[in-house]
Amino acid sequence: MTRQMKAAVYRQYGPPGVVAIQDWPRPVCGPNDVLVRVRASSVTSADRRIRSLSMPYGFGAAGRLAFGISVPRQPILGSELTGEVVEVGAAVRKFTVGDAVVAFTGAKLGAHAEYCRVCADAVIVHKPPTLSQETAAALAFGGTTALDFFRRGGLRAGDRVLINGASGTVGSAMVQLAAQAGAEVTAVCSGANAEVVRQLGAARVVDYTRVDFAAGGKQYDIIADTVGNAPYPRVRAVLAARGRLLQVLATLPQMLHAPWVNISSRHRVVAGPTAERVDDLQTLVDMAVDGRFTPLIDSRFLFEEIVAAHARVETGRKRGSVLIAHAS
């Protein structure tokens, strides 16, 4: 008889209300897998885009091919989680039953459920006892994106870095990680979030409701656009010589234009999918334990309230991560 679990399931693309908690078959461990009892997870902007199939311009068809042409191929969303290992596959040596772990499933999703199957060789690490479940569940999505783009963008100490969308999950991670790397950080967000991003490490804040950062005279070595409204033509005048534009959220035309910018100008555009690396997650865990990185938390919901959590993300006004607490 198939063992059952509770899962947040969506069977069609659409608004938050398409998600419902249902009985669902519990995942079966393969030889290289671990089964994790999920204690906390999050609803991310990626979950919103996948659920509603609201992809950046030009990626609509690719989104359907990746996630399901007419109906979702993977009906359980959620990519970052923390919990305990309850089963291990026969070939697994790195984890044992009872281990506390932090994991990032990426496009495989599946975290919005009581149990999640994760390949033991994928992006999963041990959770130290001093790391809270709340912090652990909010590390991966923003943090790994920030680390990957900064790596590709060649972030160095002393760089003048502007983060567009600095109060979001990715943006707030970028503010902290850039400041930790010794960069001079300018954060672009609403005035209401100015003090929060200063506390995260921003030396300067630009209120986008009052000032257009791209119209100013200050130049930047790196501009990270997490919102999708700072294409190269808009920001090239404020990019320093050999400056880098990190297009965290880019349209298809912007991505196709990036190689031309890279060969025809003194600037460089970095775009494209984020690499999912276990070393990056371990780095974030280590930084969180010693206080160098603290994910910004917007709000907290119970698993039973996951539709409300999706609705919060849907507003586009969240500040940091929207967390889901699963039953203990």
N, C-alpha and C positions, 0 to 999 in steps of 0.2 A: 504494500500500500504506500502511495506517495505521501511523504511528510509535507505538511502545509506550514505556511508562515503568513504573516500579514505584510502586504506590500502596497505602496502607492503606485497605482497602475493608470496609464492613460492609453486608450485604444484608438484615439483619433487626434489629429492636430487641432489646436485651438487655445482658448483662454484658460485661466487657472481651473475653471470648473470641470474641465475634461479629466482631471486627476481625481481618482477615488481610491480609498483604501479597501482592499479586497483580500480574500484568501488566495494564495498563490503557491504553486509547488516550490518547496524549498530546494535550493541548488544542490546538485550532487557533486562532490569533490572528485576531480580527476587526480591522476597520480602526481602531478606537479602543482596542485592547488592547495590552498587553505580555505576553510570556511570560517568566516568571521561573524560573530554575533555583534551586530551594529549597535553602538551605544549613542553615537552622535554623528550627524552628517550636516549638509548644508544645501540650500537651494541657491544656485549661482545664476549669473546672467546667461551662461551657456545652457543651463537647463531651460531657461525661458525661451531662448532662441530655438532650441530643439523642439520643445513642446509646441510652440506656436508656428514653427518652421519660418521664423522671421530671420532670414539670413542677410548678411551684408549684400548690397546690390551686386548682381551677377552670379551669386552662389545659390540661387533657388533650386536649380536643377541638380547641382552637386549635393545640396542638402538632402534632397529626396533620394538620390542614389545612395548616400551614406546612411541615412536613418530610416528609409522606407518610402517607397514611391507614393503609395496611397494611404497606408496605415503605418504606424511606428513598428519598426523591426524589433527594437528593444523597448518593451512597454514600461520598464522601470527606470526612471531617471536617477540622477545623483552620481557624483564622481569623487567626492572626498568624504572620508569616513574614519572613525576610530572605533575600536571595540576589542573583543577578545576572540582568540582562535579557539574554535570548538571542535574542528576536525582537521586533520592533515592528510594529504595524499601520501601514498607509499614511497614516493621518491623525494619527499621534502625533508631537508635536513636543517634548514635555517630556523624553522619555527616548530614549536610544540604546543599541544593543547594547553590552554590557560594563558598563553602569551598575550599581553596587551600590545596592540599594533596601531599604526597609522597607515592609511593606504590612499592611493589616488588611482582610480580606475580609468580616468580619461574618457575616451569615446565609447568604451565598453559599458560605462554607466553601472546601474544596478544597486546603488548605495541606499536608495529610498525604500528600504525593506528591513525586516527583522534580521535577515541573514544575507551576506554577500560573498560570493565566491571570487577569490583573487588568486591569480597565478603567483606562486611563491617567488618567482624570478622577476616579477613586474615591480611596480613602484609601491613597495610596502616595506616598512621598517618597524622596529620595536619602539613602543612608546615608553619613555622613562616614567617611573612612578611620580616624579615631581611635575610632570606635564599634565595639566588639566585636560579633561575630555573636550571642553569647550574650545580651548586653544588648539588642541590637536586637530579638531574637525574643521578648522578654518585656515590651516596652514597651506594646503597644497595648491588650490586653484590660483589664488593670487600670487603666492610666493614663487611657485615654479615658473609661472609666466614671466614674472619680473626677472628672475635669475637668468632665464633663457634669453630674453631680449637684451638684457644688459651684457650678457656674454657675447652675443652676436654683434652688439653695438660697440663693443670695446670700451666699456665704462672704466674710467681711471680716476684716481684721486685727483682732486682739483678741477675736474670737469664742471662746467656750468650746465646743470640739468634742469629742464622744465618738464613737469608732469602735467599733462592735460587730462583732467578727470581724476584729481588727486585724492578724492574722498571715497572712491569706489573700492571694490575689493582688490583689483589689480593696481590701481593708482596708489592706494594707501600702502601697499606692499612695496611699490617702487620708491615712494618717498623714503621709507625706512631703510631699504637696502642701499639706495644711492647715498643717503647720509652716512650710513655705516661704512661705505666704501671711501668716504672722504670727499664726496662731491658737494658742490654748493647747489642746493635744491630750491627751485621756485615751483610752488604748487598753484595750479589753476583749479579753482572750485568756487562754489557760492560763498558769499560772505558769512553765511550761517555756519559753514564748516571750517572757517579760517583758523580758529583756535585749535581745533582738533588736529589739523595737518601740521600746524606749528609744533604741537606736542610730539608728533611723529618724527620731526626732524627738519621740516621745511624752514629755510632761512628767510624766505620771502613768499608772500601769498598774493595772487592776482584774482580779484573777484570778477569772474567772467560776465556777471550781470551788469558791470559798470565799465570794465576796461577790456579791450581786445589786445591780448598779449602779442599778437602778430603785427600789431600796428605800432608797437613801441620801438625804442631804439636799442634796447638791450639785446645782446646776441648770446646764443646758447650753443654749447658743444653737442648736446644731445637734447632732442625734443621727443618725448614719449607721448604718443596720442592713444589713450585708452578709450576715447569716446567715439572717434571716427569722423570728427569735424575739422581736422587739421591736416588736410592733404598738402603735398609738397608745394604746389603753387601758392598756397596761402602762407606758408611758413618759411619759404626759402630766403626771404629778406632778413630774417632774424636767426638763421642758421649761420654759425661762424664758419670760416674756412675749414674744410674737412669735417664739418658738422654732420651728425647722423640723425635722421628721422626714424624713430621706431614706431611703425604703424601696427600697433597691437590689434586694432580693429580696422581692417582695410577692405575696400570694395575690390571686385575683380579687376576693373580698369586700373585702380591704383597699384595693385600688385603687378599687373602687366607693364605698367609704366616704370616701375622701380628699376629694372635693369638699365633702361635708357638714362635715367638720372645718374646712375652709378658710373656709367662710362662717359657721360657728356658734361659732367659738372664736377666741382670740387666737393660735392656733398655725397652722402650715401644714404639710401633708403633701405631699411631692414623690415621685411614683412614676411608673412607666411606662417604656417602652423608652428606651434610651440612644441619643442622636444620634451618628452616626459622621461625624466631621469631619476633613478632611485637615489643617486648621489645628491641631487638637488633637494629632495625631500629630507634626506638625512641632515643636510646642512641647515635646513629650516628648523628641524627638530632641535638640533644642537643650539642654534641661535635663540630659539624660544626658551629653552631651559635656562640659559644664562642671561636672559633678559635683553638680548640685542634685537629681538624681533617679536612683536606682539600683534597678532592680527586684529584689525579693527572690526568690532562687532556692531552691527546695526540693530538686530533684534533677535529674539529667541521664541521658538514655537515648539509645542509638543508635536510628536509624530502625527497624532490625530488631527492636528491643525495645519497640515501641510498645504491644503488649498489656500489658506490665509497667508502662509509663507510665500507661495507662488504669487499671490496677489500683491504682496509687498514688493517683491522683485519686479513685478509687472509695471509698477508705478514709475520705474526709472529714477527714483529718488532715494534709494537706499544708500546708507553710509557704511561701507564695509560689508561684512558677511551676514547673511540671514541663516541662523543656525536652527537645526532640528534636533531635539532631544528625544531619543527613543526610550522605550520602557526599560527600566533597570531590572 
